[in-house]
């Protein structure tokens, strides 16, 4: 076949642990103080480089970071060595044959492959994916499970910085959740879009009660109110409340998205390049959700620089993605492993240009934060 031929000569795998800012972040699963991530650097025979990065979190990812790193090192990297980075479809097919599951780990290699190919073509990844539909992307602030007074103070700070949407974590008691959202709404006024995220933490009855308690606060969405495998229960919640419901933990592969659509249990779905297995699989799922009449939220909260840019590159290629990306890792991590950190402190940036993902690894930082596996 004609076209670029880019045999993969080397696959490097790194595990890094980056401290988070402040005392950490609490959700329905845990309080998190460090982000453990995997980095992949592909080198083709002609010297072309591609970068991939995944940032698994307990409760969100099926496999732990250690499991993903071992799968990358022992199965996936050997399987793709020698393959053509210019053919991501074949690369994904070989990885799926080598190891079932492990969508996160496979996404790290596929992301690096797409980055390498786009760099070699001299175009940004968003152009490789079909082209950017917007020039600027906005980001979504977040507020943890804190007191109403703390939540109100944080929300006002985000609003004053330029953020126009925010996620508020809920869990542990629906009355406390209501008080937190009430305080936030009073602090920011009517114009800020508010999202509540239950992280699959409530029963169907409690989720319905929560939805009704939050209804006066003009919520944009209620995220994953019940267990990830309880689609029938989530459908009951959706039918009983006036707030749009978003599926997150219920979405893994394409089949799971089809199951959510068939169950008629969500108005919106959350997609992540990492969680869905890479750019190509995630882009197909985005189009499926769009065809089903659903809106999409893109992003995960603890990404390092490579994965953050990857989600921006994907999100800007669709007009059906809700404003307020949730890939806000650069605001939560105390450092990064790229040479130039993204500045999203005012809640928006211009869509990145440059070749590929447009980021470079800082080798000194990788060494500083690397851990053995």
Helices and strands as residue ranges (DSSP letters): E 8-19, E 25-26, E 31-32, E 34-44, E 49-54, H 65-71, I 72-76, H 77-80, H 88-98, H 103-121, H 125-128, E 136-138, E 141-143, H 148-161, E 165-169, H 174-188, E 193-197, H 204-214, G 215-217, E 219-223, H 231-240, E 245-247, H 254-263, E 268-271, H 279-291, E 295-298, H 305-315, H 329-332, E 348-350, H 363-369
